[in-house]
Structures are given as structure tokens and as C-alpha cells.
Amino acid sequence: MGFREFVAIIAVMMMANALAIDSMLPALPEIGHALGTTTDNQQQWIVTAYLLGFGAAQIIYGPLADRFGRKPVLLAGFAIYALASLVAMFSGAFGTMLAARAVQGIGAASTRVLAVSIVRDSYSGRKMAQVMSLAFIVFLAVPVVAPTLGQVIMLVAPWRFIFLFLAAFGAAAGLWVLSRLPETLHPEDRMPIAPGRVLAAFRFALSNRIAVGYMLAMALMMGGLFGFINSAQQVFADTFAAPQLFTSIFAAIAVAMALASMLNAKLVGRFGTRRISHGSLLGYIGFAVVHATLALAGHESLWSFALLQAGMMFCFGLTGPNFGSMAMEPLGHIAGTASAVQGFITTFGGALIGFFIGQQFDGTTAPLMLGFAACGVLSLCMVLFAEGGRLFRPRQGA
């Protein structure tokens, strides 16, 4: 497999998750109404149930991938993803929908763990960060088109056909992996599923200061992002009374993240992951504080929201792939298990934080912006912990 196809297949693996979240955002009110939800905030469970399944299952896929190899575990995950999408399509009750969404997230979790593990099997250091950034471009481009895709599907068919599309995507991606992706785990690196050895790998991953610090920092950043995703449709419909602008402005904000990731791919080899990500985190906090101040003062408008949110997401796009790479760098010899631990902490923790932020929605943007600011400041604390109180350069002895 050539380098371009390798990056493309990693990107498709990452797309599975983004599509499952973003394509149904415009459909949340219709899904909630059809399945009997009583409040708008209750609809956020459709996103959160998926994220909780996605986050929790990653802890399982790591040891499985280290024992049986990357490819068979990935294929099983795509199969679960496609079948759960079909169950969600035919759901007649809200509880059934949430169960199907959780299982869909469990299937998609394999793509998160295996994408990082496969890249770590093949590359390290700045080259690994470059590959992740290039794949991240596609991953971040999905939110540009996914809400519009969901809206287009709803113009010609019921909302249930969004899940039919996800099932077809999962099946097609699985066939591509089956036919083209080689096994990247070397036979000598396979680990038996022995409780003692697995626990030792978990303990190592959770005792490395750099790995833990950046995992927690990323979980906090993801918490802010998930809070935005949970309540974005309500913000546009209820706060600004402009639901017709949701997909276009959401797409513009996603473009800012994609541009940042493209920029990161070009600059990371020259300036390094720490200079870029640490500076971007400070910029993220600055945007969040200004945005929160504006919202609390009652001067928020649709356009100030869009511009400041785009600024924050631009900074997020410069931190995400670098934080992930730095958290994995000391854990190459247990890449599968380490990726599972990283994914569990960042996604499950981020989902809980994001759900809490989303549930505070009160018709204004103030709770969301305060959540962003708090997550940014706490993330900075975790980076300082990882680096022994210093920024922009590696901790001495790291």
C-alpha cells in the first residue's frame, strides 16, 4: 500500500465516527419527536449514547488488537457498526434507538483504536504526527458536509435513511480494509490476553507522566467540543432563531478546524508538536474567555458566535493531533493497549463532560462558553503537569 492510500484508509476509519455523530444533527428534533422525547435537551442522548459506547469499548479493543492483530479486529468493528446502523434505522422507541446508538459506537470504537495503532505501528515522532494530521484533515472535513448530507437525505427520504447510509458506509469501508490493508502488527509483538500482562500494560500507560497529562488535556478539550456538538442545533434554533443557517455555519466552523489541521501537517516537522500545540492551547483559552465574557454581558450575536467559535476550533485543530501523538510517543511498545486507554479516557471522559455542558443549555450561549473556558484552563493545567511546569519544550528527562 502506498503512502497516499495508507493515509486515505486511516482517514476513512476516522470518518466512520464523525459521520455517525454529525450526519444526524439536523435530524435530532424529528428523531426525538418520532420517538417520543419530552424535552429538547433529552435529544442530546442520541449523541451521548453513541459517544459513551464509542469511548467505553476502546478499552477492550486494545488488548484484542495486540493479541489477534489489527485487521481482524477492525473488520469485526465495521460489521458491528453496519448492523447497529440498521437496527437504529428500524427503531420504534427511544430506548431502542439509544441502545442501537451505543452499539454503533462500540463498533466504531475499533476504528479509533486501530487507526492510532496502525499509524504507530508504521511511523513514529514527527512523521506520525504528520500522518495523523493529514488523516485528521479528512476527519475534520466530514463535519463540513455531514450535517448537509443529513439534511439532503431528509429532503428526499425520512430521517431513517441516514442510518441506512451509515450502514452502507460501514460495509464499504470494511470491504476496502479486507481487500487492501495489510496486517501491521508484527508476529513477535503479539501479546497474549493474560490478565497480568494486560494490567501491566494499563499500569504503564497510566503511570507515564507525559502520556497521562496529554490524555487528560485532550479529554478536557474533547469535552468542550462534545458540549458544542450536543447543543449546537438548539443554539441555532432556540438562541438565534436561525435553524436554516445551522448546516452552513456549522460547516464554516468545521472548515476552520480542517484548515488548522492542514497547517499543522505542514508546520509540525519544522516547529515540533509542543510549540504548535501549546501556543494554540493558549489561543484557544483566549478565544473562550472573550466569548464567555461577551455571552455573559448579553452582547452575543449569531455572527460573533460564528467568528469566535471558528477561532476556538481553529486552535483546537492545532492541538488535537499533536496532543494525541505526544501521549502515544512513550508507549510505542504497547501501542494497541495504549491507544485503547487513550481513546477511553479522551472519548468517555469527554462525552461525560460534554453531556454535562450540553445539559446546562438554558436558551443562551453562556453555559456553553463557560464550559469551553473551563475546559481550556484545566487542559493547560494538565499540559503543565505533563511537562513539569514548562511550555514549548520537552520536560527535562522526558
ChimeraX attribute file (.defattr): number of C-alpha atoms within 10 A of each C-alpha:
attribute: neighborCount
match mode: 1-to-1
recipient: residues
	/A:1	9
	/A:2	7
	/A:3	8
	/A:4	11
	/A:5	12
	/A:6	17
	/A:7	21
	/A:8	16
	/A:9	18
	/A:10	27
	/A:11	23
	/A:12	21
	/A:13	27
	/A:14	26
	/A:15	26
	/A:16	24
	/A:17	24
	/A:18	19
	/A:19	22
	/A:20	25
	/A:21	23
	/A:22	23
	/A:23	26
	/A:24	26
	/A:25	27
	/A:26	24
	/A:27	21
	/A:28	21
	/A:29	18
	/A:30	15
	/A:31	20
	/A:32	21
	/A:33	15
	/A:34	13
	/A:35	17
	/A:36	13
	/A:37	15
	/A:38	10
	/A:39	11
	/A:40	16
	/A:41	18
	/A:42	12
	/A:43	24
	/A:44	23
	/A:45	20
	/A:46	24
	/A:47	24
	/A:48	26
	/A:49	22
	/A:50	27
	/A:51	30
	/A:52	23
	/A:53	25
	/A:54	29
	/A:55	28
	/A:56	22
	/A:57	23
	/A:58	31
	/A:59	24
	/A:60	17
	/A:61	28
	/A:62	28
	/A:63	28
	/A:64	21
	/A:65	26
	/A:66	24
	/A:67	19
	/A:68	16
	/A:69	23
	/A:70	27
	/A:71	20
	/A:72	14
	/A:73	21
	/A:74	25
	/A:75	22
	/A:76	14
	/A:77	23
	/A:78	29
	/A:79	19
	/A:80	20
	/A:81	33
	/A:82	25
	/A:83	21
	/A:84	24
	/A:85	30
	/A:86	21
	/A:87	20
	/A:88	25
	/A:89	20
	/A:90	15
	/A:91	17
	/A:92	13
	/A:93	14
	/A:94	20
	/A:95	12
	/A:96	15
	/A:97	24
	/A:98	19
	/A:99	19
	/A:100	26
	/A:101	29
	/A:102	27
	/A:103	25
	/A:104	32
	/A:105	32
	/A:106	27
	/A:107	33
	/A:108	34
	/A:109	35
	/A:110	32
	/A:111	29
	/A:112	27
	/A:113	32
	/A:114	29
	/A:115	25
	/A:116	24
	/A:117	27
	/A:118	22
	/A:119	20
	/A:120	28
	/A:121	21
	/A:122	11
	/A:123	15
	/A:124	16
	/A:125	16
	/A:126	20
	/A:127	17
	/A:128	21
	/A:129	28
	/A:130	25
	/A:131	23
	/A:132	27
	/A:133	30
	/A:134	23
	/A:135	27
	/A:136	27
	/A:137	22
	/A:138	22
	/A:139	26
	/A:140	25
	/A:141	20
	/A:142	24
	/A:143	26
	/A:144	25
	/A:145	20
	/A:146	24
	/A:147	24
	/A:148	21
	/A:149	21
	/A:150	23
	/A:151	20
	/A:152	15
	/A:153	19
	/A:154	18
	/A:155	10
	/A:156	9
	/A:157	11
	/A:158	12
	/A:159	22
	/A:160	19
	/A:161	18
	/A:162	25
	/A:163	22
	/A:164	19
	/A:165	21
	/A:166	23
	/A:167	25
	/A:168	16
	/A:169	19
	/A:170	25
	/A:171	18
	/A:172	14
	/A:173	19
	/A:174	21
	/A:175	14
	/A:176	13
	/A:177	19
	/A:178	14
	/A:179	8
	/A:180	12
	/A:181	16
	/A:182	13
	/A:183	13
	/A:184	15
	/A:185	22
	/A:186	10
	/A:187	12
	/A:188	6
	/A:189	12
	/A:190	17
	/A:191	18
	/A:192	13
	/A:193	14
	/A:194	11
	/A:195	10
	/A:196	9
	/A:197	13
	/A:198	18
	/A:199	13
	/A:200	12
	/A:201	21
	/A:202	18
	/A:203	12
	/A:204	16
	/A:205	25
	/A:206	17
	/A:207	12
	/A:208	15
	/A:209	20
	/A:210	26
	/A:211	25
	/A:212	22
	/A:213	25
	/A:214	28
	/A:215	29
	/A:216	24
	/A:217	31
	/A:218	31
	/A:219	27
	/A:220	30
	/A:221	29
	/A:222	25
	/A:223	29
	/A:224	28
	/A:225	23
	/A:226	26
	/A:227	29
	/A:228	23
	/A:229	21
	/A:230	29
	/A:231	24
	/A:232	22
	/A:233	24
	/A:234	29
	/A:235	23
	/A:236	21
	/A:237	15
	/A:238	14
	/A:239	19
	/A:240	18
	/A:241	12
	/A:242	14
	/A:243	16
	/A:244	11
	/A:245	15
	/A:246	20
	/A:247	23
	/A:248	14
	/A:249	19
	/A:250	24
	/A:251	22
	/A:252	18
	/A:253	22
	/A:254	24
	/A:255	23
	/A:256	24
	/A:257	29
	/A:258	28
	/A:259	18
	/A:260	24
	/A:261	31
	/A:262	20
	/A:263	16
	/A:264	28
	/A:265	25
	/A:266	13
	/A:267	14
	/A:268	21
	/A:269	14
	/A:270	11
	/A:271	13
	/A:272	17
	/A:273	26
	/A:274	20
	/A:275	15
	/A:276	19
	/A:277	25
	/A:278	22
	/A:279	15
	/A:280	20
	/A:281	25
	/A:282	15
	/A:283	18
	/A:284	26
	/A:285	22
	/A:286	16
	/A:287	24
	/A:288	26
	/A:289	19
	/A:290	13
	/A:291	27
	/A:292	21
	/A:293	17
	/A:294	18
	/A:295	21
	/A:296	15
	/A:297	10
	/A:298	12
	/A:299	10
	/A:300	19
	/A:301	13
	/A:302	15
	/A:303	11
	/A:304	14
	/A:305	19
	/A:306	14
	/A:307	17
	/A:308	17
	/A:309	24
	/A:310	22
	/A:311	20
	/A:312	24
	/A:313	23
	/A:314	23
	/A:315	26
	/A:316	26
	/A:317	28
	/A:318	29
	/A:319	26
	/A:320	21
	/A:321	26
	/A:322	30
	/A:323	24
	/A:324	22
	/A:325	24
	/A:326	21
	/A:327	26
	/A:328	28
	/A:329	19
	/A:330	19
	/A:331	19
	/A:332	16
	/A:333	14
	/A:334	25
	/A:335	28
	/A:336	34
	/A:337	28
	/A:338	30
	/A:339	29
	/A:340	32
	/A:341	26
	/A:342	31
	/A:343	28
	/A:344	26
	/A:345	22
	/A:346	23
	/A:347	29
	/A:348	24
	/A:349	22
	/A:350	28
	/A:351	30
	/A:352	19
	/A:353	22
	/A:354	31
	/A:355	26
	/A:356	18
	/A:357	24
	/A:358	26
	/A:359	18
	/A:360	17
	/A:361	21
	/A:362	15
	/A:363	14
	/A:364	18
	/A:365	27
	/A:366	21
	/A:367	19
	/A:368	29
	/A:369	27
	/A:370	20
	/A:371	24
	/A:372	30
	/A:373	23
	/A:374	17
	/A:375	26
	/A:376	28
	/A:377	20
	/A:378	16
	/A:379	23
	/A:380	21
	/A:381	16
	/A:382	23
	/A:383	27
	/A:384	19
	/A:385	18
	/A:386	25
	/A:387	21
	/A:388	15
	/A:389	11
	/A:390	13
	/A:391	17
	/A:392	15
	/A:393	12
	/A:394	15
	/A:395	15
	/A:396	8
	/A:397	4
	/A:398	11
